Amino acid sequence: MAILSVGDIVARVGWLLDDPGNRRFSADYIRPGIDQENEALEITLERLGIQQQEQIAIINLPAAVVLSNGSNPPVDLAPYFAAGQPLQWFLRPKRIDWKVTGQPDTSYTQADSVNELDDVMVGNLGVQQYRWAQGSIQLTPSYTPVTIRVYFFALATDIYDDAQSVMRGLGYILATQVAAYIAASNNNMGKLQAKLEKNLSRDKQNLCNLLVMQAQSQNIFPRGTKRGQAAQISAGGTPYL
Protein backbone atom coordinates (compact mmCIF):
# COMPACT_ATOMS: atom_id res chain seq x y z
CA MET A 1 0.00 0.00 0.00
CA ALA A 2 1.58 3.22 -1.18
CA ILE A 3 1.76 6.64 0.42
CA LEU A 4 -0.28 8.84 -1.91
CA SER A 5 -0.19 12.58 -2.47
CA VAL A 6 -3.25 14.76 -2.95
CA GLY A 7 -2.45 14.83 -6.66
CA ASP A 8 -2.47 11.02 -6.73
CA ILE A 9 -5.85 10.96 -4.98
CA VAL A 10 -7.26 13.47 -7.48
CA ALA A 11 -6.10 11.26 -10.36
CA ARG A 12 -7.56 8.12 -8.78
CA VAL A 13 -10.88 9.81 -8.06
CA GLY A 14 -11.06 10.88 -11.70
CA TRP A 15 -10.38 7.34 -12.87
CA LEU A 16 -13.00 5.87 -10.49
CA LEU A 17 -15.54 8.35 -11.89
CA ASP A 18 -14.67 7.35 -15.48
CA ASP A 19 -13.03 10.74 -15.95
CA PRO A 20 -9.32 9.86 -16.16
CA GLY A 21 -8.28 13.26 -17.48
CA ASN A 22 -10.28 15.15 -14.85
CA ARG A 23 -12.11 16.98 -17.63
CA ARG A 24 -15.53 16.75 -16.00
CA PHE A 25 -14.40 16.76 -12.37
CA SER A 26 -11.43 19.11 -12.05
CA ALA A 27 -8.82 19.03 -9.31
CA ASP A 28 -10.31 22.20 -7.82
CA TYR A 29 -13.69 20.47 -7.63
CA ILE A 30 -12.29 17.30 -6.05
CA ARG A 31 -9.87 18.78 -3.46
CA PRO A 32 -12.52 20.05 -0.99
CA GLY A 33 -14.07 16.58 -1.07
CA ILE A 34 -10.71 15.04 -0.27
CA ASP A 35 -10.27 17.42 2.66
CA GLN A 36 -13.76 16.61 3.97
CA GLU A 37 -13.56 12.85 3.59
CA ASN A 38 -9.96 12.67 4.83
CA GLU A 39 -10.97 14.12 8.19
CA ALA A 40 -13.97 11.79 8.39
CA LEU A 41 -11.74 8.80 7.64
CA GLU A 42 -9.18 9.89 10.23
CA ILE A 43 -11.88 9.97 12.92
CA THR A 44 -12.96 6.46 11.91
CA LEU A 45 -9.37 5.24 12.09
CA GLU A 46 -8.84 7.01 15.41
CA ARG A 47 -11.78 5.02 16.77
CA LEU A 48 -9.99 1.85 15.65
CA GLY A 49 -6.79 2.99 17.35
CA ILE A 50 -4.70 3.60 14.24
CA GLN A 51 -3.61 6.37 11.89
CA GLN A 52 -2.74 8.74 14.72
CA GLN A 53 -0.29 11.53 14.09
CA GLU A 54 1.69 12.56 17.15
CA GLN A 55 2.83 16.14 17.65
CA ILE A 56 4.53 18.13 20.41
CA ALA A 57 3.68 21.72 21.32
CA ILE A 58 5.81 23.93 23.56
CA ILE A 59 3.79 26.69 25.25
CA ASN A 60 4.98 29.39 27.66
CA LEU A 61 2.33 30.23 30.24
CA PRO A 62 2.35 33.45 32.29
CA ALA A 63 1.94 33.37 36.05
CA ALA A 64 -1.63 32.73 37.20
CA VAL A 65 -3.53 35.64 38.69
CA VAL A 66 -5.85 35.51 41.69
CA LEU A 67 -9.35 36.79 40.82
CA SER A 68 -10.91 39.72 42.62
CA ASN A 69 -13.08 37.35 44.66
CA GLY A 70 -9.99 35.54 45.90
CA SER A 71 -10.47 32.39 43.82
CA ASN A 72 -7.74 30.75 41.78
CA PRO A 73 -9.43 28.88 38.87
CA PRO A 74 -7.69 26.35 36.63
CA VAL A 75 -5.74 27.54 33.59
CA ASP A 76 -7.71 26.80 30.42
CA LEU A 77 -5.77 26.20 27.20
CA ALA A 78 -8.79 26.92 24.94
CA PRO A 79 -7.12 29.99 23.31
CA TYR A 80 -4.31 27.74 22.06
CA PHE A 81 -6.78 25.66 20.03
CA ALA A 82 -7.57 28.56 17.69
CA ALA A 83 -6.35 28.67 14.08
CA GLY A 84 -2.63 29.36 13.91
CA GLN A 85 -2.05 28.36 17.54
CA PRO A 86 0.10 25.41 18.71
CA LEU A 87 -2.91 23.13 19.42
CA GLN A 88 -4.86 23.93 16.25
CA TRP A 89 -4.90 20.29 15.07
CA PHE A 90 -5.29 18.79 18.56
CA LEU A 91 -7.32 15.57 18.75
CA ARG A 92 -6.60 14.28 22.27
CA PRO A 93 -3.76 14.52 24.78
CA LYS A 94 -1.09 11.91 25.32
CA ARG A 95 1.08 13.54 28.01
CA ILE A 96 1.93 16.96 29.45
CA ASP A 97 5.23 17.99 31.08
CA TRP A 98 6.09 21.29 32.76
CA LYS A 99 9.11 23.24 33.94
CA VAL A 100 9.76 26.71 35.29
CA THR A 101 10.25 29.00 32.29
CA GLY A 102 13.94 29.48 31.56
CA GLN A 103 15.06 26.23 33.18
CA PRO A 104 16.82 23.56 31.06
CA ASP A 105 14.78 20.82 29.43
CA THR A 106 16.12 18.33 31.97
CA SER A 107 13.88 20.10 34.50
CA TYR A 108 10.64 18.94 32.86
CA THR A 109 8.29 17.10 35.24
CA GLN A 110 5.31 15.04 34.05
CA ALA A 111 1.86 16.27 35.09
CA ASP A 112 -0.76 13.77 36.25
CA SER A 113 -3.86 13.20 34.12
CA VAL A 114 -6.97 13.35 36.34
CA ASN A 115 -10.74 13.53 36.03
CA GLU A 116 -11.01 16.46 38.44
CA LEU A 117 -8.26 18.91 39.38
CA ASP A 118 -7.27 19.29 43.00
CA ASP A 119 -7.57 22.74 44.53
CA VAL A 120 -4.20 24.41 45.14
CA MET A 121 -3.05 27.24 47.36
CA VAL A 122 -2.29 30.70 46.02
CA GLY A 123 1.42 30.70 45.25
CA ASN A 124 1.41 27.13 43.90
CA LEU A 125 4.48 26.37 41.79
CA GLY A 126 4.11 24.17 38.74
CA VAL A 127 1.45 22.23 36.85
CA GLN A 128 0.88 19.12 38.92
CA GLN A 129 -2.31 17.99 37.15
CA TYR A 130 -4.28 18.39 33.93
CA ARG A 131 -7.70 17.28 32.72
CA TRP A 132 -9.13 16.85 29.22
CA ALA A 133 -12.76 17.91 29.30
CA GLN A 134 -15.32 19.85 27.28
CA GLY A 135 -13.00 20.05 24.27
CA SER A 136 -10.17 21.80 26.09
CA ILE A 137 -7.34 21.16 28.55
CA GLN A 138 -7.39 22.58 32.06
CA LEU A 139 -4.30 22.81 34.27
CA THR A 140 -3.66 23.47 37.92
CA PRO A 141 -2.60 27.14 38.15
CA SER A 142 1.05 28.04 38.67
CA TYR A 143 1.87 31.44 40.17
CA THR A 144 5.32 31.30 38.60
CA PRO A 145 5.63 31.39 34.78
CA VAL A 146 5.99 27.88 33.40
CA THR A 147 6.65 26.19 30.07
CA ILE A 148 4.53 23.18 29.20
CA ARG A 149 5.35 20.47 26.68
CA VAL A 150 2.17 18.91 25.29
CA TYR A 151 2.36 15.54 23.53
CA PHE A 152 -0.85 14.96 21.59
CA PHE A 153 -2.52 13.05 18.82
CA ALA A 154 -3.43 15.34 15.94
CA LEU A 155 -5.60 15.53 12.89
CA ALA A 156 -3.93 16.17 9.55
CA THR A 157 -3.85 19.74 8.28
CA ASP A 158 -6.28 20.96 5.64
CA ILE A 159 -5.58 19.32 2.29
CA TYR A 160 -5.19 21.66 -0.67
CA ASP A 161 -1.56 21.13 -1.72
CA ASP A 162 -1.20 18.56 -4.51
CA ALA A 163 2.19 17.46 -3.17
CA GLN A 164 0.98 16.84 0.39
CA SER A 165 0.87 13.23 1.56
CA VAL A 166 -2.57 12.12 2.63
CA MET A 167 -2.72 8.66 4.15
CA ARG A 168 -0.06 6.20 5.15
CA GLY A 169 -1.10 3.25 3.02
CA LEU A 170 -4.82 4.02 3.02
CA GLY A 171 -5.15 6.39 0.09
CA TYR A 172 -7.08 3.84 -1.97
CA ILE A 173 -9.93 3.89 0.57
CA LEU A 174 -9.94 7.67 0.65
CA ALA A 175 -10.06 7.87 -3.15
CA THR A 176 -13.05 5.51 -3.30
CA GLN A 177 -14.81 7.35 -0.47
CA VAL A 178 -14.43 10.70 -2.25
CA ALA A 179 -15.53 9.22 -5.59
CA ALA A 180 -18.63 7.69 -3.96
CA TYR A 181 -19.52 11.04 -2.40
CA ILE A 182 -19.16 12.88 -5.71
CA ALA A 183 -21.18 10.23 -7.55
CA ALA A 184 -23.96 10.49 -4.97
CA SER A 185 -23.99 14.26 -5.48
CA ASN A 186 -24.39 13.78 -9.23
CA ASN A 187 -27.54 11.64 -9.40
CA ASN A 188 -25.58 8.47 -8.56
CA MET A 189 -24.07 8.50 -12.09
CA GLY A 190 -26.12 5.52 -13.17
CA LYS A 191 -25.01 2.38 -11.35
CA LEU A 192 -21.54 3.76 -10.59
CA GLN A 193 -22.34 5.13 -7.11
CA ALA A 194 -23.71 1.77 -5.94
CA LYS A 195 -20.59 -0.01 -7.24
CA LEU A 196 -18.31 2.48 -5.49
CA GLU A 197 -20.20 2.09 -2.20
CA LYS A 198 -19.93 -1.71 -2.50
CA ASN A 199 -16.17 -1.50 -3.11
CA LEU A 200 -15.77 0.99 -0.25
CA SER A 201 -17.63 -1.30 2.16
CA ARG A 202 -15.47 -4.25 1.07
CA ASP A 203 -12.21 -2.31 1.48
CA LYS A 204 -13.17 -1.02 4.94
CA GLN A 205 -14.18 -4.52 6.05
CA ASN A 206 -10.89 -5.94 4.79
CA LEU A 207 -9.04 -3.26 6.75
CA CYS A 208 -10.95 -4.10 9.94
CA ASN A 209 -10.27 -7.81 9.44
CA LEU A 210 -6.57 -7.07 9.00
CA LEU A 211 -6.50 -5.07 12.23
CA VAL A 212 -8.22 -7.89 14.12
CA MET A 213 -5.72 -10.42 12.76
CA GLN A 214 -2.81 -8.19 13.78
CA ALA A 215 -4.24 -7.75 17.29
CA GLN A 216 -4.76 -11.50 17.67
CA SER A 217 -1.21 -12.25 16.52
CA GLN A 218 0.07 -10.12 19.41
CA ASN A 219 -1.76 -12.11 22.11
CA ILE A 220 0.62 -13.28 24.84
CA PHE A 221 0.04 -16.69 26.42
CA PRO A 222 1.44 -17.70 29.85
CA ARG A 223 4.59 -19.77 29.78
CA GLY A 224 3.83 -23.46 29.37
CA THR A 225 0.32 -22.83 28.03
CA LYS A 226 -0.46 -23.83 24.47
CA ARG A 227 -3.40 -22.78 22.38
CA GLY A 228 -6.28 -25.27 22.28
CA GLN A 229 -4.99 -27.40 25.19
CA ALA A 230 -6.93 -26.02 28.18
CA ALA A 231 -8.04 -28.62 30.74
CA GLN A 232 -11.70 -29.62 30.59
CA ILE A 233 -13.68 -28.64 33.72
CA SER A 234 -16.72 -30.61 34.85
CA ALA A 235 -19.87 -29.07 36.33
CA GLY A 236 -18.58 -29.92 39.80
CA GLY A 237 -15.35 -28.07 39.25
CA THR A 238 -13.09 -31.14 39.14
CA PRO A 239 -11.05 -31.49 35.97
CA TYR A 240 -11.41 -34.67 33.96
CA LEU A 241 -8.20 -36.68 33.98
C-alpha positions as CSV (number, residue, x, y, z in Angstrom):
1,M,0.0,0.0,0.0
2,A,1.6,3.2,-1.2
3,I,1.8,6.6,0.4
4,L,-0.3,8.8,-1.9
5,S,-0.2,12.6,-2.5
6,V,-3.2,14.8,-2.9
7,G,-2.4,14.8,-6.7
8,D,-2.5,11.0,-6.7
9,I,-5.8,11.0,-5.0
10,V,-7.3,13.5,-7.5
11,A,-6.1,11.3,-10.4
12,R,-7.6,8.1,-8.8
13,V,-10.9,9.8,-8.1
14,G,-11.1,10.9,-11.7
15,W,-10.4,7.3,-12.9
16,L,-13.0,5.9,-10.5
17,L,-15.5,8.3,-11.9
18,D,-14.7,7.4,-15.5
19,D,-13.0,10.7,-15.9
20,P,-9.3,9.9,-16.2
21,G,-8.3,13.3,-17.5
22,N,-10.3,15.2,-14.8
23,R,-12.1,17.0,-17.6
24,R,-15.5,16.7,-16.0
25,F,-14.4,16.8,-12.4
26,S,-11.4,19.1,-12.0
27,A,-8.8,19.0,-9.3
28,D,-10.3,22.2,-7.8
29,Y,-13.7,20.5,-7.6
30,I,-12.3,17.3,-6.0
31,R,-9.9,18.8,-3.5
32,P,-12.5,20.1,-1.0
33,G,-14.1,16.6,-1.1
34,I,-10.7,15.0,-0.3
35,D,-10.3,17.4,2.7
36,Q,-13.8,16.6,4.0
37,E,-13.6,12.8,3.6
38,N,-10.0,12.7,4.8
39,E,-11.0,14.1,8.2
40,A,-14.0,11.8,8.4
41,L,-11.7,8.8,7.6
42,E,-9.2,9.9,10.2
43,I,-11.9,10.0,12.9
44,T,-13.0,6.5,11.9
45,L,-9.4,5.2,12.1
46,E,-8.8,7.0,15.4
47,R,-11.8,5.0,16.8
48,L,-10.0,1.9,15.6
49,G,-6.8,3.0,17.3
50,I,-4.7,3.6,14.2
51,Q,-3.6,6.4,11.9
52,Q,-2.7,8.7,14.7
53,Q,-0.3,11.5,14.1
54,E,1.7,12.6,17.1
55,Q,2.8,16.1,17.7
56,I,4.5,18.1,20.4
57,A,3.7,21.7,21.3
58,I,5.8,23.9,23.6
59,I,3.8,26.7,25.2
60,N,5.0,29.4,27.7
61,L,2.3,30.2,30.2
62,P,2.4,33.4,32.3
63,A,1.9,33.4,36.0
64,A,-1.6,32.7,37.2
65,V,-3.5,35.6,38.7
66,V,-5.9,35.5,41.7
67,L,-9.4,36.8,40.8
68,S,-10.9,39.7,42.6
69,N,-13.1,37.4,44.7
70,G,-10.0,35.5,45.9
71,S,-10.5,32.4,43.8
72,N,-7.7,30.7,41.8
73,P,-9.4,28.9,38.9
74,P,-7.7,26.4,36.6
75,V,-5.7,27.5,33.6
76,D,-7.7,26.8,30.4
77,L,-5.8,26.2,27.2
78,A,-8.8,26.9,24.9
79,P,-7.1,30.0,23.3
80,Y,-4.3,27.7,22.1
81,F,-6.8,25.7,20.0
82,A,-7.6,28.6,17.7
83,A,-6.3,28.7,14.1
84,G,-2.6,29.4,13.9
85,Q,-2.1,28.4,17.5
86,P,0.1,25.4,18.7
87,L,-2.9,23.1,19.4
88,Q,-4.9,23.9,16.3
89,W,-4.9,20.3,15.1
90,F,-5.3,18.8,18.6
91,L,-7.3,15.6,18.7
92,R,-6.6,14.3,22.3
93,P,-3.8,14.5,24.8
94,K,-1.1,11.9,25.3
95,R,1.1,13.5,28.0
96,I,1.9,17.0,29.5
97,D,5.2,18.0,31.1
98,W,6.1,21.3,32.8
99,K,9.1,23.2,33.9
100,V,9.8,26.7,35.3
101,T,10.2,29.0,32.3
102,G,13.9,29.5,31.6
103,Q,15.1,26.2,33.2
104,P,16.8,23.6,31.1
105,D,14.8,20.8,29.4
106,T,16.1,18.3,32.0
107,S,13.9,20.1,34.5
108,Y,10.6,18.9,32.9
109,T,8.3,17.1,35.2
110,Q,5.3,15.0,34.1
111,A,1.9,16.3,35.1
112,D,-0.8,13.8,36.2
113,S,-3.9,13.2,34.1
114,V,-7.0,13.4,36.3
115,N,-10.7,13.5,36.0
116,E,-11.0,16.5,38.4
117,L,-8.3,18.9,39.4
118,D,-7.3,19.3,43.0
119,D,-7.6,22.7,44.5
120,V,-4.2,24.4,45.1
121,M,-3.1,27.2,47.4
122,V,-2.3,30.7,46.0
123,G,1.4,30.7,45.2
124,N,1.4,27.1,43.9
125,L,4.5,26.4,41.8
126,G,4.1,24.2,38.7
127,V,1.5,22.2,36.9
128,Q,0.9,19.1,38.9
129,Q,-2.3,18.0,37.1
130,Y,-4.3,18.4,33.9
131,R,-7.7,17.3,32.7
132,W,-9.1,16.8,29.2
133,A,-12.8,17.9,29.3
134,Q,-15.3,19.9,27.3
135,G,-13.0,20.0,24.3
136,S,-10.2,21.8,26.1
137,I,-7.3,21.2,28.5
138,Q,-7.4,22.6,32.1
139,L,-4.3,22.8,34.3
140,T,-3.7,23.5,37.9
141,P,-2.6,27.1,38.1
142,S,1.1,28.0,38.7
143,Y,1.9,31.4,40.2
144,T,5.3,31.3,38.6
145,P,5.6,31.4,34.8
146,V,6.0,27.9,33.4
147,T,6.7,26.2,30.1
148,I,4.5,23.2,29.2
149,R,5.4,20.5,26.7
150,V,2.2,18.9,25.3
151,Y,2.4,15.5,23.5
152,F,-0.8,15.0,21.6
153,F,-2.5,13.1,18.8
154,A,-3.4,15.3,15.9
155,L,-5.6,15.5,12.9
156,A,-3.9,16.2,9.6
157,T,-3.9,19.7,8.3
158,D,-6.3,21.0,5.6
159,I,-5.6,19.3,2.3
160,Y,-5.2,21.7,-0.7
161,D,-1.6,21.1,-1.7
162,D,-1.2,18.6,-4.5
163,A,2.2,17.5,-3.2
164,Q,1.0,16.8,0.4
165,S,0.9,13.2,1.6
166,V,-2.6,12.1,2.6
167,M,-2.7,8.7,4.1
168,R,-0.1,6.2,5.2
169,G,-1.1,3.3,3.0
170,L,-4.8,4.0,3.0
171,G,-5.2,6.4,0.1
172,Y,-7.1,3.8,-2.0
173,I,-9.9,3.9,0.6
174,L,-9.9,7.7,0.7
175,A,-10.1,7.9,-3.1
176,T,-13.0,5.5,-3.3
177,Q,-14.8,7.4,-0.5
178,V,-14.4,10.7,-2.3
179,A,-15.5,9.2,-5.6
180,A,-18.6,7.7,-4.0
181,Y,-19.5,11.0,-2.4
182,I,-19.2,12.9,-5.7
183,A,-21.2,10.2,-7.6
184,A,-24.0,10.5,-5.0
185,S,-24.0,14.3,-5.5
186,N,-24.4,13.8,-9.2
187,N,-27.5,11.6,-9.4
188,N,-25.6,8.5,-8.6
189,M,-24.1,8.5,-12.1
190,G,-26.1,5.5,-13.2
191,K,-25.0,2.4,-11.3
192,L,-21.5,3.8,-10.6
193,Q,-22.3,5.1,-7.1
194,A,-23.7,1.8,-5.9
195,K,-20.6,0.0,-7.2
196,L,-18.3,2.5,-5.5
197,E,-20.2,2.1,-2.2
198,K,-19.9,-1.7,-2.5
199,N,-16.2,-1.5,-3.1
200,L,-15.8,1.0,-0.3
201,S,-17.6,-1.3,2.2
202,R,-15.5,-4.2,1.1
203,D,-12.2,-2.3,1.5
204,K,-13.2,-1.0,4.9
205,Q,-14.2,-4.5,6.1
206,N,-10.9,-5.9,4.8
207,L,-9.0,-3.3,6.7
208,C,-11.0,-4.1,9.9
209,N,-10.3,-7.8,9.4
210,L,-6.6,-7.1,9.0
211,L,-6.5,-5.1,12.2
212,V,-8.2,-7.9,14.1
213,M,-5.7,-10.4,12.8
214,Q,-2.8,-8.2,13.8
215,A,-4.2,-7.8,17.3
216,Q,-4.8,-11.5,17.7
217,S,-1.2,-12.3,16.5
218,Q,0.1,-10.1,19.4
219,N,-1.8,-12.1,22.1
220,I,0.6,-13.3,24.8
221,F,0.0,-16.7,26.4
222,P,1.4,-17.7,29.8
223,R,4.6,-19.8,29.8
224,G,3.8,-23.5,29.4
225,T,0.3,-22.8,28.0
226,K,-0.5,-23.8,24.5
227,R,-3.4,-22.8,22.4
228,G,-6.3,-25.3,22.3
229,Q,-5.0,-27.4,25.2
230,A,-6.9,-26.0,28.2
231,A,-8.0,-28.6,30.7
232,Q,-11.7,-29.6,30.6
233,I,-13.7,-28.6,33.7
234,S,-16.7,-30.6,34.9
235,A,-19.9,-29.1,36.3
236,G,-18.6,-29.9,39.8
237,G,-15.3,-28.1,39.3
238,T,-13.1,-31.1,39.1
239,P,-11.0,-31.5,36.0
240,Y,-11.4,-34.7,34.0
241,L,-8.2,-36.7,34.0
